[in-house]
Amino acid sequence: MDLLLERPDGPIAGVESKPKATVGPGDFAGLAGLRELIGKRFRAGALLYTGDQVLPCGKNLWAVPIEMLWSA
């Protein structure tokens, strides 16, 4: 896990990054493990990658192009 974001009232989101253009189910192991570990507190997981599409990858898990961090 590269980054955990926690709101004062308890919800948590996780962020990971992978320097690759395509992602698969195994790339989400850390985020999925966090989701299972914290249960209802888990709100979302984002895997930043070098691809060009936002992809849903399971319950509350998404692959997000890292470029979106600095583009409008």
N, CA, C and O atoms as a Tripos MOL2 file, in Angstrom:
@<TRIPOS>MOLECULE
protein
  288   287    72     0     0
PROTEIN
NO_CHARGES

@<TRIPOS>ATOM
      1 N           0.8500   -1.1630    0.0000 N.3       1 MET1
      2 CA          0.0000    0.0000    0.0000 C.3       1 MET1
      3 C           0.8970    1.2270    0.0000 C.2       1 MET1
      4 O           1.7900    1.3610    0.8360 O.2       1 MET1
      5 N           0.6460    2.1170   -0.9480 N.am      2 ASP2
      6 CA          1.4580    3.3210   -1.0380 C.3       2 ASP2
      7 C           0.9010    4.4700   -0.2020 C.2       2 ASP2
      8 O           1.6500    5.2970    0.3170 O.2       2 ASP2
      9 N          -0.4320    4.5070   -0.0810 N.am      3 LEU3
     10 CA         -1.0420    5.6200    0.6250 C.3       3 LEU3
     11 C          -2.3780    5.1720    1.2060 C.2       3 LEU3
     12 O          -3.1860    4.5460    0.5200 O.2       3 LEU3
     13 N          -2.6000    5.4960    2.4700 N.am      4 LEU4
     14 CA         -3.8950    5.2840    3.1140 C.3       4 LEU4
     15 C          -4.4760    6.6400    3.4650 C.2       4 LEU4
     16 O          -3.7930    7.4900    4.0360 O.2       4 LEU4
     17 N          -5.7290    6.8350    3.1240 N.am      5 LEU5
     18 CA         -6.4210    8.0710    3.4420 C.3       5 LEU5
     19 C          -7.5350    7.7390    4.4130 C.2       5 LEU5
     20 O          -8.3680    6.8760    4.1340 O.2       5 LEU5
     21 N          -7.5600    8.4150    5.5520 N.am      6 GLU6
     22 CA         -8.5790    8.1370    6.5710 C.3       6 GLU6
     23 C          -9.2610    9.4310    6.9790 C.2       6 GLU6
     24 O          -8.6100   10.4080    7.3490 O.2       6 GLU6
     25 N         -10.5790    9.4200    6.9040 N.am      7 ARG7
     26 CA        -11.3480   10.5650    7.3790 C.3       7 ARG7
     27 C         -11.4700   10.4900    8.8960 C.2       7 ARG7
     28 O         -11.4060    9.3980    9.4610 O.2       7 ARG7
     29 N         -11.6410   11.6200    9.5620 N.am      8 PRO8
     30 CA        -11.7710   11.6250   11.0190 C.3       8 PRO8
     31 C         -12.9160   10.7460   11.5390 C.2       8 PRO8
     32 O         -12.8380   10.2290   12.6540 O.2       8 PRO8
     33 N         -13.9720   10.5740   10.7430 N.am      9 ASP9
     34 CA        -15.1060    9.7580   11.1920 C.3       9 ASP9
     35 C         -14.9490    8.2820   10.8260 C.2       9 ASP9
     36 O         -15.8860    7.5090   11.0260 O.2       9 ASP9
     37 N         -13.7830    7.8610   10.2920 N.am     10 GLY10
     38 CA        -13.4920    6.4490   10.1400 C.3      10 GLY10
     39 C         -13.3070    5.8470    8.7680 C.2      10 GLY10
     40 O         -12.5190    4.9070    8.6590 O.2      10 GLY10
     41 N         -13.9740    6.3100    7.6790 N.am     11 PRO11
     42 CA        -13.7900    5.6830    6.3740 C.3      11 PRO11
     43 C         -12.3430    5.7620    5.8880 C.2      11 PRO11
     44 O         -11.6380    6.7390    6.1410 O.2      11 PRO11
     45 N         -11.9220    4.7190    5.1890 N.am     12 ILE12
     46 CA        -10.5410    4.6190    4.7080 C.3      12 ILE12
     47 C         -10.5450    4.3150    3.2110 C.2      12 ILE12
     48 O         -11.3750    3.5460    2.7250 O.2      12 ILE12
     49 N          -9.6040    4.9310    2.4850 N.am     13 ALA13
     50 CA         -9.3540    4.6280    1.0830 C.3      13 ALA13
     51 C          -7.8780    4.2940    0.9350 C.2      13 ALA13
     52 O          -7.0320    4.8350    1.6470 O.2      13 ALA13
     53 N          -7.5800    3.4030    0.0090 N.am     14 GLY14
     54 CA         -6.1980    3.0240   -0.2380 C.3      14 GLY14
     55 C          -5.7890    3.3670   -1.6520 C.2      14 GLY14
     56 O          -6.6070    3.3400   -2.5710 O.2      14 GLY14
     57 N          -4.5140    3.6910   -1.8210 N.am     15 VAL15
     58 CA         -3.9650    4.0080   -3.1380 C.3      15 VAL15
     59 C          -2.6670    3.2220   -3.3100 C.2      15 VAL15
     60 O          -1.8130    3.2030   -2.4240 O.2      15 VAL15
     61 N          -2.5400    2.5770   -4.4640 N.am     16 GLU16
     62 CA         -1.2950    1.9050   -4.8400 C.3      16 GLU16
     63 C          -0.9100    2.3890   -6.2190 C.2      16 GLU16
     64 O          -1.7590    2.8790   -6.9630 O.2      16 GLU16
     65 N           0.3470    2.2630   -6.5690 N.am     17 SER17
     66 CA          0.7850    2.6130   -7.9190 C.3      17 SER17
     67 C           1.5810    1.4580   -8.5040 C.2      17 SER17
     68 O           2.3150    0.7610   -7.8030 O.2      17 SER17
     69 N           1.4140    1.2770   -9.8000 N.am     18 LYS18
     70 CA          2.1310    0.2330  -10.5360 C.3      18 LYS18
     71 C           2.6690    0.8730  -11.8160 C.2      18 LYS18
     72 O           1.9010    1.4670  -12.5730 O.2      18 LYS18
     73 N           3.9710    0.7610  -12.0700 N.am     19 PRO19
     74 CA          4.5460    1.3650  -13.2760 C.3      19 PRO19
     75 C           4.3450    0.4560  -14.4920 C.2      19 PRO19
     76 O           5.3120   -0.0340  -15.0760 O.2      19 PRO19
     77 N           3.0910    0.2380  -14.8640 N.am     20 LYS20
     78 CA          2.7970   -0.6270  -16.0030 C.3      20 LYS20
     79 C           1.5480   -0.1370  -16.7170 C.2      20 LYS20
     80 O           0.7170    0.5500  -16.1230 O.2      20 LYS20
     81 N           1.4160   -0.4880  -17.9870 N.am     21 ALA21
     82 CA          0.3170   -0.0080  -18.8200 C.3      21 ALA21
     83 C          -0.9340   -0.8610  -18.7090 C.2      21 ALA21
     84 O          -2.0220   -0.3960  -19.0470 O.2      21 ALA21
     85 N          -0.8100   -2.0860  -18.2480 N.am     22 THR22
     86 CA         -1.9760   -2.9480  -18.0700 C.3      22 THR22
     87 C          -1.9500   -3.5160  -16.6570 C.2      22 THR22
     88 O          -0.8820   -3.7090  -16.0750 O.2      22 THR22
     89 N          -3.1210   -3.7800  -16.1170 N.am     23 VAL23
     90 CA         -3.2210   -4.3410  -14.7740 C.3      23 VAL23
     91 C          -4.1300   -5.5660  -14.8120 C.2      23 VAL23
     92 O          -4.9970   -5.6890  -15.6760 O.2      23 VAL23
     93 N          -3.9140   -6.4560  -13.8680 N.am     24 GLY24
     94 CA         -4.7240   -7.6600  -13.7540 C.3      24 GLY24
     95 C          -5.1640   -7.8610  -12.3150 C.2      24 GLY24
     96 O          -4.7960   -7.0810  -11.4360 O.2      24 GLY24
     97 N          -5.9430   -8.8970  -12.0680 N.am     25 PRO25
     98 CA         -6.4740   -9.1530  -10.7250 C.3      25 PRO25
     99 C          -5.3980   -9.2210   -9.6400 C.2      25 PRO25
    100 O          -5.6200   -8.7460   -8.5270 O.2      25 PRO25
    101 N          -4.2560   -9.7940   -9.9410 N.am     26 GLY26
    102 CA         -3.1890   -9.9080   -8.9500 C.3      26 GLY26
    103 C          -2.6390   -8.5730   -8.4920 C.2      26 GLY26
    104 O          -2.1130   -8.4600   -7.3850 O.2      26 GLY26
    105 N          -2.7580   -7.5630   -9.3370 N.am     27 ASP27
    106 CA         -2.2620   -6.2340   -8.9850 C.3      27 ASP27
    107 C          -3.0890   -5.5810   -7.8870 C.2      27 ASP27
    108 O          -2.6490   -4.6160   -7.2630 O.2      27 ASP27
    109 N          -4.2790   -6.1060   -7.6540 N.am     28 PHE28
    110 CA         -5.1780   -5.5450   -6.6530 C.3      28 PHE28
    111 C          -5.1540   -6.3030   -5.3220 C.2      28 PHE28
    112 O          -5.9950   -6.0620   -4.4560 O.2      28 PHE28
    113 N          -4.2030   -7.2080   -5.1610 N.am     29 ALA29
    114 CA         -4.1550   -8.0460   -3.9530 C.3      29 ALA29
    115 C          -4.0550   -7.2070   -2.6790 C.2      29 ALA29
    116 O          -4.7420   -7.4920   -1.6980 O.2      29 ALA29
    117 N          -3.2260   -6.1970   -2.6830 N.am     30 GLY30
    118 CA         -3.0690   -5.3630   -1.4920 C.3      30 GLY30
    119 C          -4.3300   -4.5900   -1.1570 C.2      30 GLY30
    120 O          -4.7420   -4.5310    0.0010 O.2      30 GLY30
    121 N          -4.9420   -3.9990   -2.1700 N.am     31 LEU31
    122 CA         -6.1740   -3.2370   -1.9400 C.3      31 LEU31
    123 C          -7.3200   -4.1560   -1.5310 C.2      31 LEU31
    124 O          -8.1040   -3.8150   -0.6460 O.2      31 LEU31
    125 N          -7.4200   -5.3070   -2.1660 N.am     32 ALA32
    126 CA         -8.4750   -6.2590   -1.8090 C.3      32 ALA32
    127 C          -8.2600   -6.7850   -0.3870 C.2      32 ALA32
    128 O          -9.2200   -6.9870    0.3570 O.2      32 ALA32
    129 N          -7.0080   -7.0010   -0.0190 N.am     33 GLY33
    130 CA         -6.7010   -7.4430    1.3390 C.3      33 GLY33
    131 C          -7.0860   -6.3880    2.3690 C.2      33 GLY33
    132 O          -7.6260   -6.7130    3.4260 O.2      33 GLY33
    133 N          -6.8090   -5.1310    2.0600 N.am     34 LEU34
    134 CA         -7.2100   -4.0390    2.9500 C.3      34 LEU34
    135 C          -8.7250   -4.0060    3.0830 C.2      34 LEU34
    136 O          -9.2500   -3.8550    4.1870 O.2      34 LEU34
    137 N          -9.4280   -4.1460    1.9690 N.am     35 ARG35
    138 CA        -10.8970   -4.1400    1.9920 C.3      35 ARG35
    139 C         -11.4270   -5.2440    2.9030 C.2      35 ARG35
    140 O         -12.3610   -5.0180    3.6730 O.2      35 ARG35
    141 N         -10.8440   -6.4210    2.8220 N.am     36 GLU36
    142 CA        -11.2820   -7.5390    3.6640 C.3      36 GLU36
    143 C         -10.9200   -7.3080    5.1300 C.2      36 GLU36
    144 O         -11.6950   -7.6520    6.0220 O.2      36 GLU36
    145 N          -9.7590   -6.7330    5.3760 N.am     37 LEU37
    146 CA         -9.2740   -6.5140    6.7400 C.3      37 LEU37
    147 C         -10.1170   -5.4950    7.5040 C.2      37 LEU37
    148 O         -10.4400   -5.7130    8.6720 O.2      37 LEU37
    149 N         -10.4740   -4.3930    6.8620 N.am     38 ILE38
    150 CA        -11.1640   -3.3280    7.5960 C.3      38 ILE38
    151 C         -12.6750   -3.3040    7.3770 C.2      38 ILE38
    152 O         -13.3790   -2.5380    8.0350 O.2      38 ILE38
    153 N         -13.1790   -4.1270    6.4690 N.am     39 GLY39
    154 CA        -14.6240   -4.2710    6.2900 C.3      39 GLY39
    155 C         -15.3330   -2.9900    5.9020 C.2      39 GLY39
    156 O         -14.9610   -2.3410    4.9240 O.2      39 GLY39
    157 N         -16.3550   -2.6220    6.6640 N.am     40 LYS40
    158 CA        -17.2240   -1.4940    6.3300 C.3      40 LYS40
    159 C         -16.4950   -0.1520    6.2810 C.2      40 LYS40
    160 O         -16.9790    0.7860    5.6480 O.2      40 LYS40
    161 N         -15.3550   -0.0500    6.9300 N.am     41 ARG41
    162 CA        -14.6120    1.2200    6.8950 C.3      41 ARG41
    163 C         -13.9870    1.4730    5.5220 C.2      41 ARG41
    164 O         -13.6650    2.6130    5.1890 O.2      41 ARG41
    165 N         -13.8150    0.4180    4.7260 N.am     42 PHE42
    166 CA        -13.2080    0.5620    3.4000 C.3      42 PHE42
    167 C         -14.1900    1.2470    2.4620 C.2      42 PHE42
    168 O         -15.3090    0.7680    2.2760 O.2      42 PHE42
    169 N         -13.7820    2.3640    1.8710 N.am     43 ARG43
    170 CA        -14.6540    3.0810    0.9430 C.3      43 ARG43
    171 C         -14.2320    2.8990   -0.5050 C.2      43 ARG43
    172 O         -15.0820    2.7480   -1.3820 O.2      43 ARG43
    173 N         -12.9200    2.9100   -0.7680 N.am     44 ALA44
    174 CA        -12.4540    2.8160   -2.1530 C.3      44 ALA44
    175 C         -10.9800    2.4640   -2.1950 C.2      44 ALA44
    176 O         -10.2210    2.7310   -1.2640 O.2      44 ALA44
    177 N         -10.6060    1.8580   -3.3060 N.am     45 GLY45
    178 CA         -9.2100    1.5730   -3.5700 C.3      45 GLY45
    179 C          -8.8890    1.9700   -5.0020 C.2      45 GLY45
    180 O          -9.6180    1.6170   -5.9290 O.2      45 GLY45
    181 N          -7.8100    2.6940   -5.1770 N.am     46 ALA46
    182 CA         -7.3840    3.1220   -6.5080 C.3      46 ALA46
    183 C          -5.9800    2.6120   -6.7730 C.2      46 ALA46
    184 O          -5.0730    2.7810   -5.9580 O.2      46 ALA46
    185 N          -5.8210    1.9880   -7.9190 N.am     47 LEU47
    186 CA         -4.5130    1.5450   -8.3740 C.3      47 LEU47
    187 C          -4.1200    2.4680   -9.5210 C.2      47 LEU47
    188 O          -4.7220    2.4270  -10.5940 O.2      47 LEU47
    189 N          -3.1200    3.2880   -9.2920 N.am     48 LEU48
    190 CA         -2.6310    4.1930  -10.3220 C.3      48 LEU48
    191 C          -1.7140    3.4250  -11.2570 C.2      48 LEU48
    192 O          -0.8130    2.7160  -10.8090 O.2      48 LEU48
    193 N          -1.9440    3.5660  -12.5590 N.am     49 TYR49
    194 CA         -1.1340    2.8470  -13.5410 C.3      49 TYR49
    195 C          -0.9090    3.7510  -14.7500 C.2      49 TYR49
    196 O          -1.4800    4.8390  -14.8180 O.2      49 TYR49
    197 N          -0.0820    3.3160  -15.7070 N.am     50 THR50
    198 CA          0.2740    4.1710  -16.8360 C.3      50 THR50
    199 C          -0.6570    4.0040  -18.0230 C.2      50 THR50
    200 O          -0.3910    4.5610  -19.0880 O.2      50 THR50
    201 N          -1.7330    3.2600  -17.8730 N.am     51 GLY51
    202 CA         -2.7240    3.1120  -18.9380 C.3      51 GLY51
    203 C          -3.5120    4.3910  -19.1320 C.2      51 GLY51
    204 O          -3.2020    5.4260  -18.5430 O.2      51 GLY51
    205 N          -4.5580    4.3040  -19.9830 N.am     52 ASP52
    206 CA         -5.3030    5.5130  -20.3240 C.3      52 ASP52
    207 C          -6.8030    5.4470  -20.0510 C.2      52 ASP52
    208 O          -7.5490    6.3080  -20.5150 O.2      52 ASP52
    209 N          -7.2550    4.4410  -19.3080 N.am     53 GLN53
    210 CA         -8.6770    4.3160  -19.0040 C.3      53 GLN53
    211 C          -8.8970    4.0490  -17.5260 C.2      53 GLN53
    212 O          -8.1030    3.3650  -16.8800 O.2      53 GLN53
    213 N         -10.0000    4.6030  -16.9930 N.am     54 VAL54
    214 CA        -10.4310    4.2360  -15.6440 C.3      54 VAL54
    215 C         -11.1840    2.9150  -15.7870 C.2      54 VAL54
    216 O         -12.1240    2.8100  -16.5750 O.2      54 VAL54
    217 N         -10.7650    1.9140  -15.0220 N.am     55 LEU55
    218 CA        -11.3390    0.5780  -15.1280 C.3      55 LEU55
    219 C         -11.8640    0.1040  -13.7800 C.2      55 LEU55
    220 O         -11.1240    0.1230  -12.7960 O.2      55 LEU55
    221 N         -13.1300   -0.3230  -13.7100 N.am     56 PRO56
    222 CA        -13.6050   -0.9400  -12.4720 C.3      56 PRO56
    223 C         -12.9650   -2.3240  -12.3540 C.2      56 PRO56
    224 O         -12.9010   -3.0710  -13.3310 O.2      56 PRO56
    225 N         -12.4970   -2.6560  -11.1650 N.am     57 CYS57
    226 CA        -11.7550   -3.9080  -10.9870 C.3      57 CYS57
    227 C         -12.1920   -4.6640   -9.7430 C.2      57 CYS57
    228 O         -11.3650   -5.2930   -9.0840 O.2      57 CYS57
    229 N         -13.4610   -4.6130   -9.4150 N.am     58 GLY58
    230 CA        -13.9870   -5.2880   -8.2380 C.3      58 GLY58
    231 C         -14.7570   -4.2960   -7.3870 C.2      58 GLY58
    232 O         -14.8160   -3.1030   -7.6860 O.2      58 GLY58
    233 N         -15.3380   -4.8120   -6.3330 N.am     59 LYS59
    234 CA        -16.1460   -3.9610   -5.4550 C.3      59 LYS59
    235 C         -15.3020   -2.8350   -4.8660 C.2      59 LYS59
    236 O         -14.3740   -3.0780   -4.0950 O.2      59 LYS59
    237 N         -15.6370   -1.5980   -5.2410 N.am     60 ASN60
    238 CA        -14.9610   -0.3890   -4.7580 C.3      60 ASN60
    239 C         -13.4780   -0.3290   -5.1020 C.2      60 ASN60
    240 O         -12.7030    0.3130   -4.3920 O.2      60 ASN60
    241 N         -13.0730   -0.9970   -6.1920 N.am     61 LEU61
    242 CA        -11.6870   -0.9660   -6.6550 C.3      61 LEU61
    243 C         -11.6420   -0.4780   -8.0940 C.2      61 LEU61
    244 O         -12.4330   -0.9160   -8.9290 O.2      61 LEU61
    245 N         -10.7080    0.4390   -8.3840 N.am     62 TRP62
    246 CA        -10.5690    0.9690   -9.7310 C.3      62 TRP62
    247 C          -9.0990    1.0920  -10.1060 C.2      62 TRP62
    248 O          -8.2470    1.3770   -9.2640 O.2      62 TRP62
    249 N          -8.8220    0.8740  -11.3730 N.am     63 ALA63
    250 CA         -7.5330    1.2230  -11.9580 C.3      63 ALA63
    251 C          -7.7070    2.6210  -12.5420 C.2      63 ALA63
    252 O          -8.6550    2.8740  -13.2860 O.2      63 ALA63
    253 N          -6.7970    3.5220  -12.2060 N.am     64 VAL64
    254 CA         -6.9160    4.9280  -12.6000 C.3      64 VAL64
    255 C          -5.6070    5.3610  -13.2510 C.2      64 VAL64
    256 O          -4.5360    5.1670  -12.6750 O.2      64 VAL64
    257 N          -5.6820    5.9490  -14.4530 N.am     65 PRO65
    258 CA         -4.4490    6.4350  -15.0830 C.3      65 PRO65
    259 C          -3.7630    7.4720  -14.2000 C.2      65 PRO65
    260 O          -4.3880    8.4300  -13.7460 O.2      65 PRO65
    261 N          -2.4870    7.2700  -13.9680 N.am     66 ILE66
    262 CA         -1.7410    8.1960  -13.1140 C.3      66 ILE66
    263 C          -1.7460    9.6070  -13.7010 C.2      66 ILE66
    264 O          -1.6530   10.5870  -12.9630 O.2      66 ILE66
    265 N          -1.8540    9.7100  -15.0090 N.am     67 GLU67
    266 CA         -1.9050   11.0080  -15.6750 C.3      67 GLU67
    267 C          -3.0610   11.8640  -15.1770 C.2      67 GLU67
    268 O          -2.9920   13.0920  -15.2400 O.2      67 GLU67
    269 N          -4.1120   11.2390  -14.6890 N.am     68 MET68
    270 CA         -5.2720   11.9950  -14.2060 C.3      68 MET68
    271 C          -4.9380   12.8430  -12.9750 C.2      68 MET68
    272 O          -5.7020   13.7440  -12.6260 O.2      68 MET68
    273 N          -3.8260   12.5740  -12.3230 N.am     69 LEU69
    274 CA         -3.4360   13.3670  -11.1580 C.3      69 LEU69
    275 C          -3.1070   14.8020  -11.5250 C.2      69 LEU69
    276 O          -3.2900   15.7060  -10.7090 O.2      69 LEU69
    277 N          -2.6220   15.0280  -12.7480 N.am     70 TRP70
    278 CA         -2.2320   16.3690  -13.1090 C.3      70 TRP70
    279 C          -2.8970   16.9030  -14.3780 C.2      70 TRP70
    280 O          -2.4980   17.9520  -14.8850 O.2      70 TRP70
    281 N          -3.8890   16.2100  -14.8900 N.am     71 SER71
    282 CA         -4.6270   16.7230  -16.0430 C.3      71 SER71
    283 C          -6.0180   17.1670  -15.6150 C.2      71 SER71
    284 O          -6.5900   16.6390  -14.6610 O.2      71 SER71
    285 N          -6.5400   18.1260  -16.3220 N.am     72 ALA72
    286 CA         -7.8750   18.6470  -15.9800 C.3      72 ALA72
    287 C          -8.9340   18.0780  -16.8880 C.2      72 ALA72
    288 O         -10.1110   18.4060  -16.7450 O.2      72 ALA72
@<TRIPOS>BOND
     1     1     2 1
     2     2     3 1
     3     3     4 2
     4     3     5 am
     5     5     6 1
     6     6     7 1
     7     7     8 2
     8     7     9 am
     9     9    10 1
    10    10    11 1
    11    11    12 2
    12    11    13 am
    13    13    14 1
    14    14    15 1
    15    15    16 2
    16    15    17 am
    17    17    18 1
    18    18    19 1
    19    19    20 2
    20    19    21 am
    21    21    22 1
    22    22    23 1
    23    23    24 2
    24    23    25 am
    25    25    26 1
    26    26    27 1
    27    27    28 2
    28    27    29 am
    29    29    30 1
    30    30    31 1
    31    31    32 2
    32    31    33 am
    33    33    34 1
    34    34    35 1
    35    35    36 2
    36    35    37 am
    37    37    38 1
    38    38    39 1
    39    39    40 2
    40    39    41 am
    41    41    42 1
    42    42    43 1
    43    43    44 2
    44    43    45 am
    45    45    46 1
    46    46    47 1
    47    47    48 2
    48    47    49 am
    49    49    50 1
    50    50    51 1
    51    51    52 2
    52    51    53 am
    53    53    54 1
    54    54    55 1
    55    55    56 2
    56    55    57 am
    57    57    58 1
    58    58    59 1
    59    59    60 2
    60    59    61 am
    61    61    62 1
    62    62    63 1
    63    63    64 2
    64    63    65 am
    65    65    66 1
    66    66    67 1
    67    67    68 2
    68    67    69 am
    69    69    70 1
    70    70    71 1
    71    71    72 2
    72    71    73 am
    73    73    74 1
    74    74    75 1
    75    75    76 2
    76    75    77 am
    77    77    78 1
    78    78    79 1
    79    79    80 2
    80    79    81 am
    81    81    82 1
    82    82    83 1
    83    83    84 2
    84    83    85 am
    85    85    86 1
    86    86    87 1
    87    87    88 2
    88    87    89 am
    89    89    90 1
    90    90    91 1
    91    91    92 2
    92    91    93 am
    93    93    94 1
    94    94    95 1
    95    95    96 2
    96    95    97 am
    97    97    98 1
    98    98    99 1
    99    99   100 2
   100    99   101 am
   101   101   102 1
   102   102   103 1
   103   103   104 2
   104   103   105 am
   105   105   106 1
   106   106   107 1
   107   107   108 2
   108   107   109 am
   109   109   110 1
   110   110   111 1
   111   111   112 2
   112   111   113 am
   113   113   114 1
   114   114   115 1
   115   115   116 2
   116   115   117 am
   117   117   118 1
   118   118   119 1
   119   119   120 2
   120   119   121 am
   121   121   122 1
   122   122   123 1
   123   123   124 2
   124   123   125 am
   125   125   126 1
   126   126   127 1
   127   127   128 2
   128   127   129 am
   129   129   130 1
   130   130   131 1
   131   131   132 2
   132   131   133 am
   133   133   134 1
   134   134   135 1
   135   135   136 2
   136   135   137 am
   137   137   138 1
   138   138   139 1
   139   139   140 2
   140   139   141 am
   141   141   142 1
   142   142   143 1
   143   143   144 2
   144   143   145 am
   145   145   146 1
   146   146   147 1
   147   147   148 2
   148   147   149 am
   149   149   150 1
   150   150   151 1
   151   151   152 2
   152   151   153 am
   153   153   154 1
   154   154   155 1
   155   155   156 2
   156   155   157 am
   157   157   158 1
   158   158   159 1
   159   159   160 2
   160   159   161 am
   161   161   162 1
   162   162   163 1
   163   163   164 2
   164   163   165 am
   165   165   166 1
   166   166   167 1
   167   167   168 2
   168   167   169 am
   169   169   170 1
   170   170   171 1
   171   171   172 2
   172   171   173 am
   173   173   174 1
   174   174   175 1
   175   175   176 2
   176   175   177 am
   177   177   178 1
   178   178   179 1
   179   179   180 2
   180   179   181 am
   181   181   182 1
   182   182   183 1
   183   183   184 2
   184   183   185 am
   185   185   186 1
   186   186   187 1
   187   187   188 2
   188   187   189 am
   189   189   190 1
   190   190   191 1
   191   191   192 2
   192   191   193 am
   193   193   194 1
   194   194   195 1
   195   195   196 2
   196   195   197 am
   197   197   198 1
   198   198   199 1
   199   199   200 2
   200   199   201 am
   201   201   202 1
   202   202   203 1
   203   203   204 2
   204   203   205 am
   205   205   206 1
   206   206   207 1
   207   207   208 2
   208   207   209 am
   209   209   210 1
   210   210   211 1
   211   211   212 2
   212   211   213 am
   213   213   214 1
   214   214   215 1
   215   215   216 2
   216   215   217 am
   217   217   218 1
   218   218   219 1
   219   219   220 2
   220   219   221 am
   221   221   222 1
   222   222   223 1
   223   223   224 2
   224   223   225 am
   225   225   226 1
   226   226   227 1
   227   227   228 2
   228   227   229 am
   229   229   230 1
   230   230   231 1
   231   231   232 2
   232   231   233 am
   233   233   234 1
   234   234   235 1
   235   235   236 2
   236   235   237 am
   237   237   238 1
   238   238   239 1
   239   239   240 2
   240   239   241 am
   241   241   242 1
   242   242   243 1
   243   243   244 2
   244   243   245 am
   245   245   246 1
   246   246   247 1
   247   247   248 2
   248   247   249 am
   249   249   250 1
   250   250   251 1
   251   251   252 2
   252   251   253 am
   253   253   254 1
   254   254   255 1
   255   255   256 2
   256   255   257 am
   257   257   258 1
   258   258   259 1
   259   259   260 2
   260   259   261 am
   261   261   262 1
   262   262   263 1
   263   263   264 2
   264   263   265 am
   265   265   266 1
   266   266   267 1
   267   267   268 2
   268   267   269 am
   269   269   270 1
   270   270   271 1
   271   271   272 2
   272   271   273 am
   273   273   274 1
   274   274   275 1
   275   275   276 2
   276   275   277 am
   277   277   278 1
   278   278   279 1
   279   279   280 2
   280   279   281 am
   281   281   282 1
   282   282   283 1
   283   283   284 2
   284   283   285 am
   285   285   286 1
   286   286   287 1
   287   287   288 2
@<TRIPOS>SUBSTRUCTURE
     1 MET1         2 RESIDUE 1 A MET
     2 ASP2         6 RESIDUE 1 A ASP
     3 LEU3        10 RESIDUE 1 A LEU
     4 LEU4        14 RESIDUE 1 A LEU
     5 LEU5        18 RESIDUE 1 A LEU
     6 GLU6        22 RESIDUE 1 A GLU
     7 ARG7        26 RESIDUE 1 A ARG
     8 PRO8        30 RESIDUE 1 A PRO
     9 ASP9        34 RESIDUE 1 A ASP
    10 GLY10       38 RESIDUE 1 A GLY
    11 PRO11       42 RESIDUE 1 A PRO
    12 ILE12       46 RESIDUE 1 A ILE
    13 ALA13       50 RESIDUE 1 A ALA
    14 GLY14       54 RESIDUE 1 A GLY
    15 VAL15       58 RESIDUE 1 A VAL
    16 GLU16       62 RESIDUE 1 A GLU
    17 SER17       66 RESIDUE 1 A SER
    18 LYS18       70 RESIDUE 1 A LYS
    19 PRO19       74 RESIDUE 1 A PRO
    20 LYS20       78 RESIDUE 1 A LYS
    21 ALA21       82 RESIDUE 1 A ALA
    22 THR22       86 RESIDUE 1 A THR
    23 VAL23       90 RESIDUE 1 A VAL
    24 GLY24       94 RESIDUE 1 A GLY
    25 PRO25       98 RESIDUE 1 A PRO
    26 GLY26      102 RESIDUE 1 A GLY
    27 ASP27      106 RESIDUE 1 A ASP
    28 PHE28      110 RESIDUE 1 A PHE
    29 ALA29      114 RESIDUE 1 A ALA
    30 GLY30      118 RESIDUE 1 A GLY
    31 LEU31      122 RESIDUE 1 A LEU
    32 ALA32      126 RESIDUE 1 A ALA
    33 GLY33      130 RESIDUE 1 A GLY
    34 LEU34      134 RESIDUE 1 A LEU
    35 ARG35      138 RESIDUE 1 A ARG
    36 GLU36      142 RESIDUE 1 A GLU
    37 LEU37      146 RESIDUE 1 A LEU
    38 ILE38      150 RESIDUE 1 A ILE
    39 GLY39      154 RESIDUE 1 A GLY
    40 LYS40      158 RESIDUE 1 A LYS
    41 ARG41      162 RESIDUE 1 A ARG
    42 PHE42      166 RESIDUE 1 A PHE
    43 ARG43      170 RESIDUE 1 A ARG
    44 ALA44      174 RESIDUE 1 A ALA
    45 GLY45      178 RESIDUE 1 A GLY
    46 ALA46      182 RESIDUE 1 A ALA
    47 LEU47      186 RESIDUE 1 A LEU
    48 LEU48      190 RESIDUE 1 A LEU
    49 TYR49      194 RESIDUE 1 A TYR
    50 THR50      198 RESIDUE 1 A THR
    51 GLY51      202 RESIDUE 1 A GLY
    52 ASP52      206 RESIDUE 1 A ASP
    53 GLN53      210 RESIDUE 1 A GLN
    54 VAL54      214 RESIDUE 1 A VAL
    55 LEU55      218 RESIDUE 1 A LEU
    56 PRO56      222 RESIDUE 1 A PRO
    57 CYS57      226 RESIDUE 1 A CYS
    58 GLY58      230 RESIDUE 1 A GLY
    59 LYS59      234 RESIDUE 1 A LYS
    60 ASN60      238 RESIDUE 1 A ASN
    61 LEU61      242 RESIDUE 1 A LEU
    62 TRP62      246 RESIDUE 1 A TRP
    63 ALA63      250 RESIDUE 1 A ALA
    64 VAL64      254 RESIDUE 1 A VAL
    65 PRO65      258 RESIDUE 1 A PRO
    66 ILE66      262 RESIDUE 1 A ILE
    67 GLU67      266 RESIDUE 1 A GLU
    68 MET68      270 RESIDUE 1 A MET
    69 LEU69      274 RESIDUE 1 A LEU
    70 TRP70      278 RESIDUE 1 A TRP
    71 SER71      282 RESIDUE 1 A SER
    72 ALA72      286 RESIDUE 1 A ALA
